[in-house]
Amino acid sequence: MGKNIQPVLLGADMNCYSVARAFHEAYGVCSVVFGKTCLGAIRYSKFIRFRAFDPAITDRNLVESLLSFASEQAEKQFCLIGCTDEYAEFIIRNQKILSSFYFCPYPDESLADLLISKAGFYAMCDRYGLDYPETRVISADDDLSLLSSLPFPFPIIIKPSSSIRYWKHPFSGMKKVYTAGTAEEAEAIVRTIYSSGYSDPIILQKTIAGDDSHMHVLTCYSDQNGKVKMMSLGHVLLEEHSPKAIGNHAAILTCENRDLTEKIRQFLDGIGYRGFSNFDIKYDDDTDTFYLFEINLRQGRSNYYVTGSGINLAELIVKDCEGILEDGIRYTEPGRFWHAIPLPVVYRYTGSPALVREVKAIAKKRNDFTSFSYAYDLLWNPLRLVYVLIHNRRYYRKYRLFP
């Protein structure tokens, strides 16, 4: 089927570029990308065809556009992949009608509704014995005096239960995650979030000690029968620190922990999950425990760490579509090093000297890789090359401002 496949991607960021690159590496095909704006991450690429739509477009009109596009090329096998939470949720909501033309590797809407909310996800973690930080969930009409009597100490973490709905209500000083050192500071943050128009629950959470190098990421793929077929665990060296990008992975070293991955496999198989899932996890030295923060119902922004480590994400999608995924679970090999930022920045700001030594040895052998360092796309493509150079240089300033 390779040459007959037509990837259609929703979004325009590094996540989107990485998926499109995986399809091009595996099958030599160009991806069609639908998005609101052609961001630099995909601009000037040789293997991406961008189609803009009105930012105010309704679900119904976007569905009609996608169906119209697919109907013009009935001989193609279309795969539809969302590259942000918003687009993944859009596909999940509309997959019954979209599936008439597109292969959509996503869970059912009823299951997705339970998982998209962090509060709902934590409730399911309780059912399956998965660890997550001590948590309190509050709603817009709760008495905020309860912030003075939380069962865990300050400083605490504050974040919206629904990231998708949160970002639809922008305000000055908006952050992905907040830290509050006192009850008064926590109350001010909660009031600011709710005054923006956001109305879903807010998560108050115990702070798990440790810098970025205590973070881990797990990317999984489950087939259409609801069985896990791929798992890739990564040890995060460094995350982005700017307010709206905080938590985005900047450097990952693949690793292995079969006890952890087996617990999560049992969870995903138990709920009959389908498609990509992406977990943010933090290791706590004090309790020797891996705590789950959230599940994303899609491949992560840093997904090329999986493809670059030897398991091409596009091949998983296409083989699942054809019903020919191999038996058993594939795991990425440990010791593969992906980074989205220049190596000197990784070395300077990573908190673990041991990890720095390990990835320096890998990079010295030129065995490291990035999402944008694709020779095919850079050769005889000066505009793309200039973008990548500028993109990399910006990180030196970003980490000086937000170390």
N, C-alpha and C positions, 0 to 999 in steps of 0.2 A: 504493500500500500504506500510506501514511503513517498514516491513521487506524486501520488494522487492526494496527499494530505494537504489541507489548507488550514494553518493555524490562524485563528482570529483572537486577538488579545484586546482586553479593555484596560486602558491605563497608559501611562507614558513615562514611567520612572525607571530606575535601575532594575527593579523587579521585572518589568516588561521587557527591557532590553535583554536581560539574562535568559528569560524564557525563549524569546525570539532567537537568541544566539544558539540555544540548545537545539531548537528545531532546525536551524541552518546547519549546525555541525552534524547532526544525525542524518538529515534527509536532503540537505542542499536547497531547502525551500525558503521563500520569503514569507514573512508573517504580515498580515494586515492588522493594523492597530487602530482601534477606534478610541478617541479621547477628546477631552475638552480643549487641551492645549498641547502642541508638540513641544514637549520639554527637551532640554539639551541632552538628556540621557539617551534619547532615541534619534535625535536630529542628525541628519547627514548619513545615517546608516544605509549601507547597500542592500540590506536584507529586510528592511522594514518599509511598508507602504502605509503612510498615516492618513487617516480619514477623520477630520474634525467634525464634532457635532456641537450644537448649541448647549452651553453649560446649563441652561434652564430646561433642557429636554425632559419630557416625562418618561416614565418606565414604558408606557404603551408605545410611544413614538420610537424609543430606542429599540424595543422588540421588533417593531415593524421594519425599521432600518436594517436590522441584522437579518431578519427573514428575507427581506427583499434582496439584500446582497447575496445571500446563499442561494436563493432561487435562480439567480442569473447564471450559476455555474453548477448545475445539478450533478455533473459528473464527479465533482470533488467530494472528499470526505472532510467535513469541517469539524474542528475542535475549538471549543470556546473556553477561554481561560481568563478569569478576572485577576488583576494584578494589584488591587487594593481591597481593603475590607468592604468598601462601598460597592465595588463592582462584583466581588464575590457574592455579596448578599443579593445584589440584583439578579445574578444568574440563578441563585438558589430559589428566589421568589418566582422566577419565570421559567424554570427549567422544563416544566411540562410542555409548554408550547415551543420553547426553543429547541427541545430535543427532537422535534420533527425534522430538523435540518442539522443540528449540531450534537456532537458528543460532548456532554457536560459532566465532568468527573467531580460531582459534589454530593454532599449528604442531602437527605430529604429536608424539606423546610421545617417540619415539626421537630426534628432532631437539632437542626441548626439554630432554631429559636432558643433551645435550652442551652446551647453552647456559646452563642454570641455574647450573651450577658455574662460578665465575670461572676456575678452572684450566682447565676444558674450553673456555670461551670464548676464553681466551688462546691455547690450542692451535689453535683455528680461525682466530684472527687471524693466526697464523703462516702458515697455509695460504693466506690471501687477502691477505697483505701489508699488514695493518692495524697501525698503531703502537700500542703500549701500554707503560706504564712497565716498566723492568727489574724482573724479578720472580723470587722464589724461592718454591716451594711446599713446605710441610712437612706431615707427618702426625703423628698422636698418638704413634707409636712411634719417631720420629726422635730422634737424639742432638742435644740443644739446644746442644751446644758449637759446632755449625756457625754459630750466631748471631755468633760472634766472627770469622768469616772470610767474611762476605757479600761479593759482588762489587760492592757499592755502599755508599756511606758512610751513617753515621747523621747526623741522625735518619731513621728509616724509618717507613713506614706498615704497620700490621698490621690485617688484616680477615679475617673468616671467608670461606671459599670459597662456602659455602651460607648465605645470609642467612636463608632459611626455617627451616632446622634450627637455626641459631644462636639465633634468638629464642624457640625452644621450650624453652630452658634458661636462664631468667633468673637473674641473680645481682646482688649489690650492686656498684654502680659500672659496670654494663654500658654499653657505648658501641657506636655503629654502626661507628665506625672509631677506631683507636688510633694515637698517635704515640709512638715510643720513641726516646729520645735516646742510649741506650747498649745494649750487648748484655745487660747485667744487667737493665735495665728491660724489654727485649724478652722475655727469658726469663720474667720474672715475669708479664707479660701473657699469654703463650702458655700457661703453666701454669694461670693462673686460668681461661682460656677452656675448656681441656680438663677441668679439675676440675669444671666445671659440668655435664658430661654431653654436651657437644657433641663429636662424634667425627670430623667430616669434615676435610678439609685446611684449613690456614690459609695465607693469602697474606702474604708479606713483600715489600714493594715500595719501590722508590726514590721518594723524595719529589720531586715536581715543584714547583718554586718558583712562587710567585705566590699572591695572595689570591683571594677568591671571584670577582672580576671576570675571572679567567683561565678560569673554567669555562664550558662550553657544554652545551647539551642538544639532542638531535636526536630528534624523534618522527616515526615513519614508519607508514604503513599499506600492507600488502601484501594483494592480493586472493586469492581462493580458487584461482587458477591460479599463485600464488607469484610474482607480479610487483608491484613497488613502484608504488603509485598516488598516494602523498602523502608529502611530506617537509617538515618544519618545523624549521629550525635557529634556536635561540635563544641569545643571549649572556646569560649569567647575571650580574646585577649583584651579587646578594647571596644567601647561603644562610642557613638557620637554624643556630644555633651551640650550642643546648642539647644535652647528651650523646646523648640518644636520637633527636633529630631532626636531628642534624648532617648536612649534605649535602642536606636538603630545600630545594628552590628557593623563594626568597622574592620575587625580582623578576627578570623576564626581558624582554629587548628582542630582538625577532626580527631576524635578520640573514641574510646570504647568503654562502656559500662553496661554489661548485659543484664545485671539486676534491675537497673533503672529502665532500660529499654523494654525488658520483658513485662514489667508492671504496666507500662503505657501500651504495649501491644495488647495485653489482656483487656485493658480499658477500651481501646479502639475496636477490637474484635467484638467485645461484649455489647457495645452500643450499635454495632453494624455500620460504622462510619464508612464513607466512600470519598475518595479523592485525596488531595493533599491536606495534611494537618501540620501545624508548626507550633512548637511549644517553647515558651520562655521559662527558663529554669535557673534557680540560684542555689549554690552549695553553701551550707552554713557550717563553718569549722566547729562552732561550739557544740552543735548537736549531731554532727556527722550525717546531715540529712540534705537531700535534694528537694527543694521546695518549688512547686509549679506556680507560676504567676498567671499564665493565661494560655489559651489555645487560639490560634488563628486558623480560620477555615479556608486556608489557601497556602500556597508556597510563600515563604518569607521574602522580604526585599533582598536578603543576602543569599538567595537560593543557588547562585552559581557555585557556592562552596560545595554543593552536592555534585553537580555536573562536572566541575573541574576535578573532583576526587574520583571520577570514574564511573558514576552512575548517571547517565544522561536523562534528565527529567522528561524530555520530549519522547524518548523511547518508551518510558513507562506509560505515558498517556496513550500513545499510538498502539502499543501492544495490548493495553487494556481494552481499547476500542475494538481491536480485532479479536479479543478473547484468547490471546496467546501468551499472556504473562507466565513466566516460569513458576513452577511450584516452589514453595519455601520463601524465605525472606532474604533479601540482599542487604548487606551492610557495607557502608563505605569503609575503606581501610583507614586506620588511624595514621596521624602524621602528615596529612595533606594540609597545606597552608594557603588560605584565601585572605586577601585584604582589599578593602575598597579605598584605602588611603595610602599615601607614600610610606615606604618602609621606615625612613627616619622618624616619622611621626609615631608609627607603631612602637618603635624601639624606645622613644623618649617617654611616652605616656602610659605604656603598659605597666601595671603595678607589680607584676611578678617577674623578678630577674631570671628565674628558672625558665619560664616560658619564653622570655626574650632570647635567652641563649639557644633554646631549641629551635625557634623559628629563624634566628640568624643563620644557624647551620643549614637549615633547609633552603633559605634564600641564597646562601653562598653557592649552593649547587644548582641555582636557578630552577628550583623545583616549586617555587611559589607561583601564584596566579591571581589574576583579578578579573572582574566581570568585563571590563572595557578593553583589556589587552588582547584583542582578537586580531591577529595579523591580517586576515582576509578583509576586515573592515577598515583597517588603518592604511593598508598599502595603496598608494596612488589615490588617496582620499584626504587631501590636506585639511579640509574643513573639519572632518571628523577628528583628525589628529590634533588640531589646534584645540578643539573642544576638550579632549581628554587631558591635554597638558594643562589647560586653564582649570579644569575640574580638580586635578590633583593639587595644583599650587594653592587653591583656596583653602585646603585643609590646614596648611601651616598657620594661616591667620585664624581660622576657626578654633583651633586648639589653643592658640595663644589667648584668645578672648574667653574661651570656655575650657580650661584645662581639666 
